[in-house]
Amino acid sequence: MIARFLLGTAAALAMVAPATAQDFVITNATVATGDGSEPVENATVVVRDGRVVAAGASVSAPAGLETIDGTGKWVTPGIFSAITDLGLSDVDGVSDSNDSSAGGSPFSAALDVSTALNPNSQDLMVARADGITRASVYSSPSASIFGGQGAVIDLGADPEMVTRTRAFQVVDLGERGARISGGSRTSAHALLRNALREATDLGDRAAIGAATPRPSDARFGDDVPLDPRLSGRDSERAGDVLLTRFDAAALVPVVRGEQSLYVVVERAADIREVLKLTRTFPQLDLVLLGASEGWLVAQDIAAAGVPVIADPLDDLPQGFDQLASTQSNVGRMRAAGVTVAIGRMEGGTGEQPRNARQYAGNLVALTRVPGATGLSWGQALATITSIPAQIAGFGGRLGTLSNGATADLVIWDGDPLEVTSAAEAVFIDGVRQPTDNHQTRLRERYRDLDESDLPKAYDW
């Protein structure tokens, strides 16, 4: 009995223990490095200790490494899914299993999605099987214009999935934000500016969050401790009904530029107002989410140096703030010099994160449509690999096959921007990942299409 228990315990520990990074070389493949350049045929990728050592047509395969023959295959960086709810929901329609918003919470800016992430989520496993290796995960604003603090995660098959917690703050200044804040954009902007002023005042008086470094790698440390001097000032905030002390403290890194502020905004006029925020709060590190009418103010966005995570291929307005939406939005913004990733994919069939590469392929196809503005193949791949990684603060380290980058890479059976292609092998931190999930198991169970068989649940 004891021996059986110990064997079971050892097996369980083996399942959760992190795997060791592999040293290997992929040869004879078509390789795209994710930096915007076009793919190169008959190229080689070398990986050691979980890092990319070299990639390109002129790279020689070192002796003594495991060799993977990439003949007929494509190799790219892993896909970085920007702004999604991966790991926060098991069944979207069942509220008890869905942590993607907190409509009844007394807190807003202080919410931290990393506390609710589930590494065993089937959605996450499905995404990994299609080449998604990293993601920035957020909580949608619901009780307040603030959604809380998002996290950057990896999709590896181990319980330690958080790459960086409290990586960014989310606020909604579009139509939804107007409804949440009292029915008007004027209220949303007043609430935001009041919140940022409160955070500025709180940080100046109590130094909360002052020593929170922006990490060069991995996650932030433990929660930033509240300065003990604040406890004696609780009475000064007794009449404050807009922000709790916890929420105000969470915004201190935002006003100091230590944490990015991701702003949901679609309308051109609203984008201009958001860009003006830096006049009052010059240290804000802004990122625009959505920006369906971004092409109308692309020059302003580019001049401000603010990156955009755009909804892919919006061309039919879902609200009055998207009347000028066009499939050429991403291409036009990029042509104006804006740094653009595509993202905000979650939920239903057409919006699943794994569809991002299809949308990137559609942006390539737009270059052949008269009057439309699309992207080259290399540029399109970058919108789902290196650019979202750069926006998240991991430029050069994720989403690319450059020397020294983390070895998140995928071997595909064909052009990854074609819908008929599939991932054959997925590596995260140089470790090959399992790609089975509930969907693949159902496929294998019923693929013989023998209609005389009852579903397996009916087996006796």
VOSEVO-492589 format. One line per 4 residues: number of its first residue (from 1); their letters; for each residue x, y, z of C-alpha. Coordinates in Angstrom, 2 decimals. Example, Ala and Ser with C-alpha at 12.3 -4.5 7.8 and 13.67 -1.06 7.14 Angstrom:
% VOSEVO-492589
1) AS) 12.30/-4.50/7.80 | 13.67/-1.06/7.14
END
This chain:
% VOSEVO-492589
1) MIAR) 0.00/0.00/0.00 | 2.76/2.47/0.99 | 4.84/1.57/-2.06 | 1.81/2.06/-4.30
5) FLLG) 1.17/5.46/-2.67 | 4.78/6.55/-3.15 | 4.74/5.48/-6.78 | 1.54/7.43/-7.33
9) TAAA) 3.02/10.49/-5.64 | 6.17/10.29/-7.75 | 4.07/10.04/-10.90 | 2.03/13.07/-9.88
13) LAMV) 5.17/15.08/-9.18 | 6.60/14.07/-12.56 | 3.48/15.44/-14.23 | 3.87/18.91/-12.71
17) APAT) 7.66/19.18/-12.68 | 8.97/21.54/-15.37 | 10.60/19.76/-18.30 | 14.20/20.46/-19.22
21) AQDF) 14.87/22.66/-22.23 | 16.09/20.73/-25.25 | 19.11/21.36/-27.46 | 18.21/20.77/-31.10
25) VITN) 18.58/22.00/-34.65 | 15.94/22.21/-37.38 | 17.32/21.95/-40.90 | 16.07/22.41/-44.48
29) ATVA) 12.98/24.35/-43.43 | 11.32/27.52/-44.63 | 12.02/29.90/-41.74 | 10.38/33.20/-40.84
33) TGDG) 12.01/35.00/-37.93 | 8.97/37.14/-37.03 | 10.75/40.49/-37.32 | 8.84/41.57/-40.42
37) SEPV) 11.23/40.03/-42.95 | 10.05/37.53/-45.53 | 10.49/33.76/-45.03 | 13.71/32.10/-46.18
41) ENAT) 13.85/28.64/-47.73 | 16.37/25.89/-46.88 | 17.17/27.55/-43.57 | 18.36/26.26/-40.21
45) VVVR) 17.33/27.08/-36.61 | 19.62/26.23/-33.69 | 18.31/26.05/-30.11 | 20.38/25.60/-26.93
49) DGRV) 19.29/25.81/-23.30 | 15.87/27.14/-24.21 | 17.24/29.99/-26.34 | 17.54/30.57/-30.06
53) VAAG) 21.22/30.62/-31.02 | 20.89/31.25/-34.74 | 18.34/31.15/-37.55 | 18.75/31.65/-41.29
57) ASVS) 19.88/30.21/-44.61 | 23.58/30.72/-43.87 | 23.48/28.93/-40.50 | 25.34/25.63/-40.23
61) APAG) 23.98/22.78/-38.13 | 26.30/22.11/-35.16 | 27.43/18.54/-34.67 | 26.09/16.51/-31.80
65) LETI) 22.66/18.12/-31.52 | 19.35/16.38/-32.05 | 18.42/17.14/-35.66 | 14.86/17.66/-36.86
69) DGTG) 14.47/17.45/-40.64 | 12.34/20.40/-41.69 | 12.07/19.49/-45.36 | 8.71/20.75/-46.59
73) KWVT) 8.01/22.40/-43.21 | 7.81/25.99/-42.03 | 9.30/27.29/-38.78 | 8.16/30.50/-37.09
77) PGIF) 8.17/32.03/-33.62 | 5.24/30.99/-31.47 | 2.15/33.13/-31.84 | 1.64/35.80/-29.17
81) SAIT) -2.09/36.25/-28.56 | -2.58/39.87/-27.56 | -5.40/40.75/-25.16 | -7.44/37.62/-24.66
85) DLGL) -9.17/35.73/-21.86 | -7.20/32.49/-22.25 | -6.99/30.71/-18.91 | -9.85/32.70/-17.37
89) SDVD) -12.81/30.76/-18.71 | -13.79/27.12/-19.08 | -17.35/27.59/-20.36 | -18.15/31.14/-21.46
93) GVSD) -21.86/30.76/-20.84 | -21.47/29.41/-17.30 | -20.69/32.30/-14.98 | -19.28/30.05/-12.26
97) SNDS) -16.47/28.97/-14.62 | -15.90/32.38/-16.20 | -13.51/34.84/-14.54 | -13.11/37.17/-17.53
101) SAGG) -15.01/40.01/-15.84 | -16.11/40.99/-12.33 | -19.33/42.95/-12.64 | -20.21/42.68/-8.96
105) SPFS) -16.80/43.41/-7.49 | -16.23/46.31/-5.10 | -12.76/46.64/-6.66 | -11.72/47.61/-10.17
109) AALD) -8.16/48.75/-10.90 | -6.84/46.48/-8.14 | -8.15/43.29/-9.77 | -5.28/40.98/-10.75
113) VSTA) -6.10/38.33/-13.37 | -3.09/36.20/-12.45 | -4.92/35.00/-9.32 | -7.66/33.34/-11.41
117) LNPN) -5.66/31.74/-14.25 | -6.22/28.03/-14.84 | -3.36/26.20/-16.61 | -5.70/23.22/-17.20
121) SQDL) -8.24/25.22/-19.20 | -9.23/23.40/-22.38 | -9.33/26.69/-24.28 | -5.67/27.16/-23.42
125) MVAR) -4.81/23.64/-24.61 | -6.66/24.15/-27.89 | -4.78/27.41/-28.47 | -1.43/25.76/-27.73
129) ADGI) -2.16/23.02/-30.27 | -2.50/25.73/-32.91 | 0.85/27.36/-32.21 | 0.00/29.98/-29.58
133) TRAS) 2.82/30.05/-27.05 | 2.31/33.34/-25.14 | -0.60/35.65/-24.45 | -1.49/38.86/-22.67
137) VYSS) -4.60/38.15/-20.60 | -7.00/40.76/-19.28 | -10.22/41.17/-17.33 | -12.91/43.07/-19.22
141) PSAS) -14.14/46.29/-17.57 | -17.62/45.72/-16.16 | -18.30/47.17/-12.69 | -16.06/50.14/-13.49
145) IFGG) -14.24/51.60/-16.48 | -11.16/49.85/-15.07 | -10.78/46.17/-15.87 | -7.82/45.63/-13.60
149) QGAV) -4.28/44.41/-14.05 | -3.54/42.00/-16.87 | -0.82/39.37/-17.07 | 1.50/37.91/-19.68
153) IDLG) 1.42/34.12/-19.67 | 2.98/31.17/-21.44 | 0.86/28.26/-22.60 | 3.28/25.55/-21.50
157) ADPE) 2.02/22.30/-20.01 | 3.06/23.10/-16.45 | 1.39/24.95/-13.57 | 3.76/27.94/-13.63
161) MVTR) 2.12/29.85/-16.47 | 2.62/33.50/-15.46 | 5.49/35.22/-17.25 | 4.68/38.65/-15.80
165) TRAF) 1.90/39.56/-13.44 | 0.48/43.10/-13.15 | 1.87/43.76/-16.61 | -0.68/46.40/-17.62
169) QVVD) -3.87/48.16/-16.54 | -7.04/48.22/-18.68 | -9.56/51.06/-18.95 | -12.53/51.47/-21.30
173) LGER) -13.18/54.94/-22.74 | -15.45/53.85/-25.58 | -19.20/53.38/-25.70 | -19.12/50.66/-23.05
177) GARI) -17.01/52.80/-20.75 | -19.49/55.63/-21.18 | -22.37/53.36/-20.14 | -20.50/51.96/-17.13
181) SGGS) -19.45/55.37/-15.82 | -22.87/56.99/-15.91 | -24.03/57.17/-19.51 | -21.60/59.63/-21.07
185) RTSA) -18.02/59.89/-22.24 | -17.75/63.07/-20.19 | -18.31/60.99/-17.07 | -15.81/58.32/-18.19
189) HALL) -13.07/60.89/-18.75 | -13.83/62.68/-15.50 | -13.67/59.38/-13.63 | -10.37/58.44/-15.26
193) RNAL) -8.73/61.81/-14.62 | -9.94/61.83/-11.02 | -8.57/58.32/-10.54 | -5.18/59.23/-11.98
197) REAT) -4.99/62.36/-9.82 | -5.87/60.33/-6.74 | -3.16/57.83/-7.62 | -0.68/60.63/-8.15
201) DLGD) -1.54/62.19/-4.82 | -1.47/58.86/-3.02 | 1.88/57.94/-4.52 | 3.39/61.31/-3.67
205) RAAI) 2.22/61.12/-0.03 | 2.71/57.45/0.78 | 5.24/56.25/-1.83 | 3.06/53.22/-2.56
209) GAAT) 4.53/51.30/-5.48 | 7.52/53.62/-5.74 | 10.01/50.78/-5.59 | 8.17/48.48/-8.00
213) PRPS) 10.70/47.78/-10.78 | 9.68/46.92/-14.30 | 11.21/43.45/-14.54 | 13.62/42.48/-17.27
217) DARF) 12.36/38.93/-17.19 | 9.83/36.67/-15.49 | 7.09/38.04/-13.27 | 6.82/40.88/-10.81
221) GDDV) 7.54/39.87/-7.25 | 4.98/39.56/-4.47 | 2.32/42.21/-3.97 | 3.77/45.66/-3.38
225) PLDP) 3.37/46.34/0.37 | 1.38/49.35/1.40 | 3.45/52.00/3.10 | 2.70/51.86/6.85
229) RLSG) 2.41/55.64/6.92 | -0.83/55.34/4.96 | -2.76/53.69/7.80 | -2.86/56.92/9.74
233) RDSE) -4.36/58.72/6.75 | -7.34/56.40/6.21 | -9.63/59.04/7.67 | -8.58/61.46/4.94
237) RAGD) -10.14/59.12/2.35 | -13.30/58.34/4.32 | -15.48/60.43/2.02 | -13.98/59.11/-1.22
241) VLLT) -16.64/57.16/-3.10 | -14.87/56.76/-6.44 | -11.82/54.65/-5.63 | -10.98/52.35/-2.79
245) RFDA) -7.51/52.72/-1.31 | -6.59/49.40/-2.92 | -7.67/50.62/-6.37 | -5.87/53.93/-5.99
249) AALV) -2.68/52.13/-4.96 | -2.96/49.89/-8.02 | -2.93/52.95/-10.27 | 0.23/54.46/-8.79
253) PVVR) 2.52/52.47/-11.17 | 0.33/53.67/-14.08 | 0.78/57.38/-13.38 | 4.51/56.78/-12.91
257) GEQS) 4.84/55.02/-16.27 | 5.90/51.78/-14.60 | 2.79/49.95/-15.82 | 1.20/50.42/-19.26
261) LYVV) -2.34/51.75/-19.52 | -4.29/49.85/-22.18 | -7.20/52.02/-23.32 | -10.20/50.52/-25.10
265) VERA) -11.20/53.14/-27.66 | -12.59/52.96/-31.20 | -13.75/56.39/-32.46 | -11.27/58.80/-34.01
269) ADIR) -12.43/61.65/-31.78 | -12.02/59.48/-28.70 | -8.51/58.47/-29.78 | -7.52/62.13/-29.99
273) EVLK) -8.81/62.71/-26.45 | -6.87/59.73/-25.15 | -3.66/61.01/-26.72 | -4.20/64.32/-24.89
277) LTRT) -3.98/62.55/-21.53 | -0.19/62.77/-21.62 | -0.41/66.56/-21.41 | -1.68/66.22/-17.83
281) FPQL) -0.01/62.91/-17.01 | 3.20/62.95/-19.07 | 4.54/59.63/-17.79 | 1.60/57.55/-19.00
285) DLVL) 2.63/54.59/-21.15 | -0.42/54.29/-23.40 | -1.55/51.43/-25.63 | -4.75/51.68/-27.70
289) LGAS) -7.09/48.67/-27.91 | -9.48/48.34/-30.82 | -8.97/51.65/-32.67 | -11.39/50.74/-35.47
293) EGWL) -11.20/54.33/-36.73 | -7.49/54.57/-36.08 | -6.69/55.07/-39.75 | -8.41/58.47/-39.62
297) VAQD) -5.95/59.70/-36.98 | -2.99/57.49/-37.84 | -0.62/60.43/-38.14 | -1.53/61.60/-34.63
301) IAAA) -1.07/58.12/-33.18 | 2.29/57.71/-34.90 | 3.48/61.14/-33.74 | 2.57/60.25/-30.16
305) GVPV) 4.48/56.96/-30.42 | 1.52/55.02/-29.04 | 1.17/51.38/-30.18 | -2.16/49.81/-31.12
309) IADP) -3.63/46.34/-30.62 | -6.33/46.38/-33.25 | -9.37/44.26/-33.81 | -8.55/42.38/-37.03
313) LDDL) -10.47/43.23/-40.18 | -13.29/45.29/-38.65 | -15.41/46.52/-41.54 | -18.98/46.43/-40.23
317) PQGF) -19.62/48.79/-37.30 | -20.86/47.18/-34.12 | -21.53/50.58/-32.61 | -21.64/54.26/-33.45
321) DQLA) -17.97/54.59/-32.52 | -16.99/52.27/-35.40 | -18.80/53.90/-38.32 | -15.56/54.45/-40.25
325) STQS) -14.20/50.93/-39.69 | -12.47/49.32/-42.66 | -10.51/46.16/-43.34 | -7.64/48.42/-44.41
329) NVGR) -7.37/49.93/-40.92 | -4.30/47.94/-39.85 | -2.52/48.43/-43.17 | -3.20/52.16/-43.24
333) MRAA) -2.06/52.70/-39.66 | 1.13/50.77/-40.30 | 1.78/52.76/-43.48 | 1.54/55.92/-41.36
337) GVTV) 4.20/54.60/-38.98 | 2.01/53.20/-36.19 | 3.18/50.06/-34.38 | 0.21/47.70/-34.80
341) AIGR) -0.51/44.21/-33.53 | -3.75/42.36/-34.03 | -5.52/40.91/-31.02 | -8.56/41.04/-28.74
345) MEGG) -9.61/37.60/-29.92 | -11.67/35.51/-27.53 | -15.02/33.81/-27.15 | -16.97/32.46/-30.12
349) TGEQ) -15.92/30.46/-33.16 | -14.90/33.43/-35.31 | -13.04/35.17/-32.50 | -10.98/32.37/-31.01
353) PRNA) -7.31/33.25/-30.50 | -6.23/30.50/-32.88 | -7.94/32.35/-35.73 | -5.40/35.18/-35.50
357) RQYA) -3.12/33.65/-38.13 | -6.06/33.39/-40.54 | -6.75/37.10/-40.08 | -3.07/37.86/-40.58
361) GNLV) -3.28/35.93/-43.84 | -6.30/37.98/-44.85 | -4.24/41.14/-44.36 | -1.77/39.73/-46.87
365) ALTR) -4.61/39.01/-49.31 | -5.76/42.64/-49.04 | -2.63/43.74/-50.89 | -4.21/42.21/-54.00
369) VPGA) -7.55/43.99/-53.59 | -7.80/47.23/-55.62 | -8.02/50.25/-53.33 | -7.29/48.27/-50.17
373) TGLS) -4.21/48.48/-47.95 | -2.83/45.28/-46.51 | 0.50/43.94/-45.27 | 3.33/41.90/-46.71
377) WGQA) 3.62/38.30/-45.49 | 6.46/39.14/-43.10 | 4.65/42.21/-41.76 | 1.48/40.20/-41.18
381) LATI) 3.33/37.50/-39.24 | 4.94/40.18/-37.08 | 1.47/41.44/-36.02 | 0.89/38.13/-34.22
385) TSIP) 4.45/37.41/-33.02 | 7.12/40.04/-32.41 | 4.94/43.17/-32.29 | 2.54/42.03/-29.54
389) AQIA) 5.58/40.80/-27.61 | 7.21/44.21/-28.06 | 4.07/46.02/-26.86 | 3.99/43.76/-23.81
393) GFGG) 7.56/44.75/-22.94 | 9.40/41.71/-24.31 | 10.84/43.12/-27.52 | 13.67/40.96/-28.87
397) RLGT) 13.06/38.25/-26.27 | 9.71/36.81/-27.37 | 7.95/36.49/-30.70 | 11.15/36.29/-32.71
401) LSNG) 13.85/33.82/-33.73 | 16.64/36.32/-33.18 | 19.83/35.34/-31.37 | 19.20/35.01/-27.63
405) ATAD) 15.42/35.03/-27.85 | 13.38/32.56/-25.84 | 12.86/29.42/-27.91 | 9.11/29.66/-28.39
409) LVIW) 8.75/28.26/-31.89 | 6.42/26.21/-34.04 | 7.00/23.73/-36.85 | 4.13/23.90/-39.36
413) DGDP) 3.21/21.52/-42.17 | 2.80/24.48/-44.52 | 2.42/28.24/-44.71 | 1.07/29.16/-41.23
417) LEVT) -1.01/32.02/-42.65 | -2.99/29.55/-44.74 | -6.05/28.03/-43.06 | -5.17/24.55/-44.34
421) SAAE) -1.86/24.48/-42.44 | -1.45/23.01/-38.97 | 1.15/22.99/-36.23 | 3.16/19.76/-36.11
425) AVFI) 5.35/20.63/-33.13 | 5.16/23.42/-30.55 | 8.09/24.45/-28.34 | 7.90/26.80/-25.35
429) DGVR) 11.14/27.77/-23.62 | 12.80/25.13/-25.79 | 10.54/22.37/-24.45 | 8.34/20.41/-26.83
433) QPTD) 4.73/20.68/-25.71 | 1.83/18.22/-25.87 | -0.81/19.24/-28.40 | -3.63/16.90/-27.41
437) NHQT) -6.81/18.36/-25.96 | -10.49/17.60/-25.60 | -11.13/18.39/-29.26 | -8.39/16.10/-30.57
441) RLRE) -9.52/13.29/-28.29 | -13.09/13.61/-29.56 | -11.77/13.57/-33.12 | -9.88/10.36/-32.53
445) RYRD) -12.81/8.76/-30.75 | -15.31/9.34/-33.53 | -13.20/9.68/-36.68 | -14.24/6.26/-38.06
449) LDES) -17.78/7.65/-38.58 | -19.38/4.30/-37.85 | -22.97/5.42/-37.44 | -23.93/2.15/-35.79
453) DLPK) -21.87/3.13/-32.73 | -23.56/4.90/-29.90 | -21.63/7.72/-28.21 | -19.08/6.33/-25.79
457) AYDW) -21.10/7.56/-22.82 | -23.61/4.82/-23.68 | -21.09/1.98/-23.45 | -21.92/-0.47/-20.71
END
